[in-house]
Amino acid sequence: MTKDFASTSAGTASLSHEELFRRINALKKEMNALVLAHYYTVPEIQQVADIVGDSLALARAAEKTDADVIVFAGVYFMAETAKILNPGKLVLMPDAHAGCPLADSCPSAEFRKFKAEHPGAIVITYINSTAEIKALSDITCTSSNAEEIIRQIPQTRQIIFGPDRNLGGYLSKKLGREMILWQGYCYVHDDFSESCILKACREHPDAELIAHPECREEVLRHASFIGSTKALLHYTVASSTKTFLVATEPGILYEMQRRSPLKTFLPAPKDPGNPRMLCTQMKQNTLEKLYHCMLTRKPEIVVDETLRLASLGSIMRMLEMSPA
């Protein structure tokens, strides 16, 4: 914790959420700022954000905004992507140490060698990756649009997909399309186990299991619906089912419950011996940190211009290839 945050934190620790909401909203107007938040952040962050969404929705919002300042409550690659799309805007992040272990599992030097082993392959990388990896890629994708993007690639082209092996494996099986997979994974989704999921299904026979494609195949085979964070949310709204067992980061349950207050949403359980249920990095975004970063205009996200231009192409191709 830095000294300036420690002093500001001490001054805001006694403030209620309502007072922090008021101050944050006042700063939004003063700064002409847009606050973006991912569904996996804590409820109070989602409540104060201007736009709450999945990675694709937030990337589109960052691309289209006319705000002078973008404040991104998420993990680092998300704020970095916003800066790549908006070099002239001030991009802030409540906690610049909120990284993504999945993105970190794909070092650029190693990925460069991996790519060189398959000359001629088109490289499609999940948005959960660093700017360096995006710069080595032909197209970026999200779990919302990956299937649509892959369908547009000619069958004659070999595809490298990374860094998430579970998402890549799911897409490969669904599309009947063999792909070369980087072996990274999201610890939150990868830690769901088949035995714990089946036990929960037995304990809640009326619940419908839905899952994010970052889960392992042994879990996905039992789900009645598989989809991105946004797709899972929309499915629960449209479905006549009253109880859901949700195999993804449980931060999404706040929005699910908000949109369907008469339905019941249960977080899929983890093995007690390996209980990494929460994305702790997303939870590093707090109201106090959000207020502090807007008040002090830091931490600011800065991307080297050469790297920004190199990574911009794969992001823009994603947006061009994705349905609006």
C-alpha positions as CSV (number, residue, x, y, z in Angstrom):
1,M,0.0,0.0,0.0
2,T,1.4,3.4,-1.0
3,K,1.7,6.2,1.6
4,D,-0.8,8.5,-0.3
5,F,-3.4,5.7,-0.5
6,A,-2.8,4.8,3.2
7,S,-3.5,8.4,4.2
8,T,-6.5,8.8,2.0
9,S,-7.8,5.4,3.0
10,A,-7.7,6.4,6.6
11,G,-9.7,9.4,5.8
12,T,-12.4,7.5,3.9
13,A,-12.6,4.4,6.1
14,S,-15.4,5.9,8.2
15,L,-17.4,7.1,5.2
16,S,-20.6,5.2,4.3
17,H,-21.2,3.6,1.0
18,E,-23.8,6.3,0.3
19,E,-21.3,9.1,1.0
20,L,-18.7,7.4,-1.3
21,F,-21.4,7.0,-4.0
22,R,-22.1,10.8,-3.7
23,R,-18.5,11.8,-3.9
24,I,-17.7,9.4,-6.8
25,N,-20.8,10.6,-8.8
26,A,-19.7,14.3,-8.2
27,L,-16.2,13.5,-9.5
28,K,-17.7,11.8,-12.6
29,K,-19.4,15.1,-13.5
30,E,-16.3,17.2,-12.6
31,M,-14.0,15.0,-14.7
32,N,-16.4,14.0,-17.4
33,A,-15.5,10.4,-16.4
34,L,-17.0,7.1,-17.4
35,V,-16.8,4.3,-14.8
36,L,-16.7,0.8,-16.3
37,A,-17.0,-2.3,-14.1
38,H,-16.9,-6.0,-14.8
39,Y,-19.6,-8.4,-13.5
40,Y,-17.1,-10.0,-11.2
41,T,-16.4,-6.9,-9.1
42,V,-18.1,-6.4,-5.7
43,P,-21.8,-5.3,-5.7
44,E,-21.1,-1.7,-4.5
45,I,-18.7,-1.2,-7.4
46,Q,-21.4,-2.4,-9.8
47,Q,-23.9,-0.1,-8.2
48,V,-21.8,3.0,-8.8
49,A,-20.5,2.1,-12.3
50,D,-22.0,3.7,-15.4
51,I,-21.6,0.5,-17.4
52,V,-21.4,-3.0,-16.0
53,G,-20.6,-5.8,-18.5
54,D,-18.5,-8.6,-19.7
55,S,-15.2,-8.0,-21.5
56,L,-16.7,-7.5,-25.0
57,A,-19.3,-5.0,-23.8
58,L,-16.7,-3.1,-21.8
59,A,-14.3,-3.0,-24.8
60,R,-17.1,-1.6,-27.0
61,A,-18.0,1.0,-24.3
62,A,-14.3,2.0,-24.1
63,E,-14.2,2.3,-27.9
64,K,-17.3,4.5,-28.2
65,T,-17.1,6.8,-25.2
66,D,-16.8,10.5,-25.5
67,A,-15.8,10.9,-21.9
68,D,-12.4,12.5,-21.1
69,V,-11.6,10.0,-18.4
70,I,-12.2,6.2,-18.3
71,V,-12.0,4.6,-14.9
72,F,-11.9,0.9,-15.2
73,A,-12.8,-1.3,-12.2
74,G,-11.6,-4.7,-13.4
75,V,-8.3,-6.3,-13.9
76,Y,-5.2,-4.8,-15.6
77,F,-5.7,-6.2,-19.1
78,M,-9.1,-4.6,-19.3
79,A,-7.8,-1.1,-18.4
80,E,-4.9,-1.7,-20.7
81,T,-7.3,-2.5,-23.6
82,A,-9.2,0.7,-22.9
83,K,-6.0,2.7,-23.1
84,I,-5.0,1.0,-26.4
85,L,-8.3,2.1,-27.8
86,N,-8.1,5.6,-26.3
87,P,-4.6,6.9,-26.4
88,G,-5.7,10.5,-25.9
89,K,-7.8,9.8,-22.8
90,L,-6.8,9.5,-19.2
91,V,-7.4,5.9,-18.2
92,L,-7.4,5.2,-14.5
93,M,-7.7,2.0,-12.4
94,P,-8.6,1.7,-8.7
95,D,-5.8,-0.9,-8.1
96,A,-3.1,-1.3,-10.7
97,H,-2.0,-4.5,-9.0
98,A,-5.2,-6.2,-9.9
99,G,-3.8,-8.5,-12.5
100,C,-5.0,-11.6,-14.2
101,P,-3.3,-14.9,-13.5
102,L,-4.6,-16.3,-16.8
103,A,-3.0,-13.4,-18.7
104,D,0.2,-13.8,-16.7
105,S,0.4,-17.5,-17.6
106,C,1.3,-16.6,-21.2
107,P,4.7,-14.8,-21.2
108,S,5.3,-13.0,-24.5
109,A,8.8,-14.5,-25.1
110,E,7.4,-18.1,-24.7
111,F,4.4,-17.3,-26.8
112,R,6.5,-15.9,-29.6
113,K,8.5,-19.2,-29.7
114,F,5.2,-21.1,-29.6
115,K,3.9,-19.1,-32.6
116,A,7.1,-19.6,-34.5
117,E,6.7,-23.4,-34.2
118,H,3.5,-23.1,-36.3
119,P,4.3,-20.8,-39.2
120,G,1.3,-19.8,-41.2
121,A,-1.2,-20.4,-38.4
122,I,-3.6,-17.5,-37.6
123,V,-3.4,-16.5,-34.0
124,I,-6.6,-15.9,-32.1
125,T,-6.1,-14.9,-28.5
126,Y,-8.5,-14.4,-25.7
127,I,-8.8,-10.8,-24.5
128,N,-7.6,-12.0,-21.1
129,S,-4.0,-11.4,-22.2
130,T,-1.4,-8.7,-22.1
131,A,-0.8,-6.1,-24.7
132,E,2.4,-7.9,-25.7
133,I,0.3,-11.0,-26.5
134,K,-2.3,-9.0,-28.4
135,A,0.6,-7.5,-30.5
136,L,1.6,-11.1,-31.4
137,S,-1.9,-12.0,-32.4
138,D,-4.0,-11.6,-35.5
139,I,-7.4,-11.4,-33.8
140,T,-8.4,-10.9,-30.2
141,C,-11.6,-12.5,-29.0
142,T,-13.8,-12.8,-25.9
143,S,-15.9,-15.7,-24.7
144,S,-18.9,-13.8,-26.1
145,N,-17.6,-13.7,-29.7
146,A,-14.9,-16.4,-30.0
147,E,-17.3,-18.8,-31.7
148,E,-18.5,-16.2,-34.2
149,I,-14.9,-15.2,-35.0
150,I,-13.6,-18.8,-35.4
151,R,-16.5,-19.5,-37.8
152,Q,-15.2,-16.8,-40.1
153,I,-11.7,-18.3,-40.4
154,P,-11.4,-20.6,-43.5
155,Q,-11.2,-24.3,-42.7
156,T,-7.9,-24.4,-44.5
157,R,-6.2,-22.1,-42.0
158,Q,-4.6,-23.6,-39.0
159,I,-5.5,-21.7,-35.7
160,I,-3.4,-21.1,-32.6
161,F,-5.7,-20.3,-29.7
162,G,-4.6,-19.0,-26.3
163,P,-4.2,-18.5,-23.5
164,D,-7.1,-20.4,-22.0
165,R,-7.0,-24.2,-22.8
166,N,-10.5,-24.9,-21.4
167,L,-12.2,-22.2,-23.6
168,G,-10.1,-23.3,-26.6
169,G,-11.0,-27.0,-26.0
170,Y,-14.7,-26.2,-25.6
171,L,-14.7,-24.2,-28.9
172,S,-12.7,-26.9,-30.7
173,K,-15.1,-29.6,-29.7
174,K,-18.3,-27.6,-30.4
175,L,-17.1,-26.4,-33.8
176,G,-15.3,-29.6,-34.8
177,R,-12.3,-27.5,-35.5
178,E,-8.9,-28.7,-34.3
179,M,-6.8,-25.9,-32.9
180,I,-3.3,-25.5,-31.4
181,L,-3.9,-24.6,-27.7
182,W,-1.7,-22.7,-25.3
183,Q,-2.1,-24.4,-21.9
184,G,-3.1,-21.5,-19.7
185,Y,-6.3,-21.5,-17.5
186,C,-8.3,-19.3,-15.2
187,Y,-7.9,-20.7,-11.6
188,V,-11.4,-19.8,-10.6
189,H,-13.0,-21.8,-13.4
190,D,-10.4,-24.6,-13.6
191,D,-10.9,-25.4,-9.9
192,F,-14.5,-26.6,-10.3
193,S,-14.5,-30.3,-9.9
194,E,-16.9,-32.8,-11.4
195,S,-17.4,-34.6,-8.1
196,C,-18.3,-31.4,-6.2
197,I,-20.6,-30.3,-9.0
198,L,-22.5,-33.6,-9.1
199,K,-22.9,-33.6,-5.4
200,A,-24.4,-30.1,-5.6
201,C,-26.7,-31.3,-8.4
202,R,-27.9,-34.2,-6.1
203,E,-28.5,-31.8,-3.2
204,H,-30.4,-29.3,-5.4
205,P,-32.4,-31.5,-7.9
206,D,-34.5,-28.6,-9.0
207,A,-31.5,-26.5,-9.9
208,E,-30.3,-26.1,-13.5
209,L,-26.5,-26.2,-13.9
210,I,-25.1,-23.5,-16.1
211,A,-21.4,-23.0,-16.7
212,H,-18.8,-20.7,-18.3
213,P,-16.7,-22.3,-21.0
214,E,-13.5,-21.6,-19.0
215,C,-14.5,-24.6,-16.9
216,R,-13.0,-28.0,-17.5
217,E,-14.7,-30.3,-20.0
218,E,-15.6,-32.8,-17.2
219,V,-17.8,-30.0,-15.6
220,L,-19.2,-28.7,-18.9
221,R,-20.5,-32.0,-19.9
222,H,-23.1,-31.8,-17.1
223,A,-24.3,-28.3,-17.8
224,S,-27.6,-27.7,-19.5
225,F,-26.3,-24.3,-20.8
226,I,-22.7,-23.1,-21.5
227,G,-22.0,-19.5,-22.3
228,S,-20.1,-16.3,-21.6
229,T,-20.8,-14.2,-18.6
230,K,-23.3,-12.2,-20.6
231,A,-24.9,-15.2,-22.2
232,L,-25.3,-16.9,-18.8
233,L,-27.0,-13.7,-17.5
234,H,-29.4,-13.4,-20.4
235,Y,-30.2,-17.1,-20.2
236,T,-31.3,-16.9,-16.6
237,V,-33.5,-13.9,-17.4
238,A,-35.2,-15.7,-20.3
239,S,-35.5,-19.2,-18.8
240,S,-38.6,-20.4,-16.9
241,T,-36.3,-22.2,-14.5
242,K,-36.6,-20.9,-10.9
243,T,-33.3,-22.2,-9.4
244,F,-29.8,-22.1,-11.0
245,L,-26.5,-23.6,-10.0
246,V,-23.9,-21.2,-11.5
247,A,-20.4,-22.5,-12.4
248,T,-18.5,-19.2,-12.8
249,E,-17.1,-16.5,-10.7
250,P,-19.9,-15.7,-8.2
251,G,-19.8,-11.9,-8.7
252,I,-22.3,-12.4,-11.5
253,L,-24.9,-13.6,-9.1
254,Y,-25.5,-10.0,-7.9
255,E,-26.7,-9.0,-11.4
256,M,-28.6,-12.2,-11.9
257,Q,-30.5,-11.7,-8.7
258,R,-31.1,-8.0,-9.5
259,R,-32.6,-8.9,-12.9
260,S,-34.5,-11.9,-11.7
261,P,-35.4,-11.2,-8.0
262,L,-37.9,-14.1,-7.8
263,K,-35.4,-16.7,-8.8
264,T,-32.7,-18.4,-6.8
265,F,-29.0,-18.5,-7.8
266,L,-26.5,-20.8,-6.1
267,P,-22.8,-20.5,-6.6
268,A,-21.4,-23.9,-7.8
269,P,-19.3,-25.3,-4.9
270,K,-15.6,-25.9,-4.8
271,D,-13.6,-28.7,-3.3
272,P,-13.0,-27.6,0.3
273,G,-9.3,-28.6,-0.2
274,N,-9.0,-26.2,-3.1
275,P,-11.6,-23.5,-2.5
276,R,-10.4,-20.7,-4.8
277,M,-13.9,-19.6,-5.7
278,L,-13.4,-15.9,-6.0
279,C,-11.3,-13.9,-8.4
280,T,-9.4,-12.1,-5.7
281,Q,-8.0,-9.7,-8.3
282,M,-11.4,-8.4,-9.3
283,K,-12.3,-8.0,-5.6
284,Q,-9.3,-5.7,-5.1
285,N,-11.5,-3.0,-6.6
286,T,-13.2,-1.2,-3.7
287,L,-15.2,2.0,-3.3
288,E,-12.4,3.5,-1.3
289,K,-9.9,2.8,-4.0
290,L,-12.2,3.9,-6.8
291,Y,-12.8,7.3,-5.0
292,H,-9.1,7.6,-4.3
293,C,-8.0,7.0,-7.9
294,M,-10.5,9.6,-9.2
295,L,-9.6,12.1,-6.6
296,T,-5.8,11.8,-7.3
297,R,-6.0,10.9,-11.0
298,K,-3.9,7.8,-10.4
299,P,-2.9,5.0,-10.9
300,E,-2.9,6.0,-14.5
301,I,-2.6,3.3,-17.2
302,V,0.1,4.1,-19.7
303,V,0.9,2.0,-22.8
304,D,4.0,2.5,-24.9
305,E,2.9,3.9,-28.3
306,T,4.8,1.3,-30.3
307,L,3.2,-1.5,-28.3
308,R,-0.2,0.2,-28.5
309,L,-0.1,0.4,-32.2
310,A,1.1,-3.2,-32.5
311,S,-1.7,-4.5,-30.3
312,L,-4.5,-2.3,-31.6
313,G,-4.9,-4.2,-34.9
314,S,-6.0,-7.5,-33.2
315,I,-8.5,-5.7,-31.0
316,M,-10.0,-3.7,-33.9
317,R,-10.3,-6.9,-36.0
318,M,-12.2,-8.4,-33.1
319,L,-14.6,-5.5,-33.0
320,E,-15.0,-5.5,-36.8
321,M,-15.7,-9.3,-36.9
322,S,-18.2,-9.3,-33.9
323,P,-21.9,-8.8,-34.3
324,A,-23.0,-5.5,-32.8
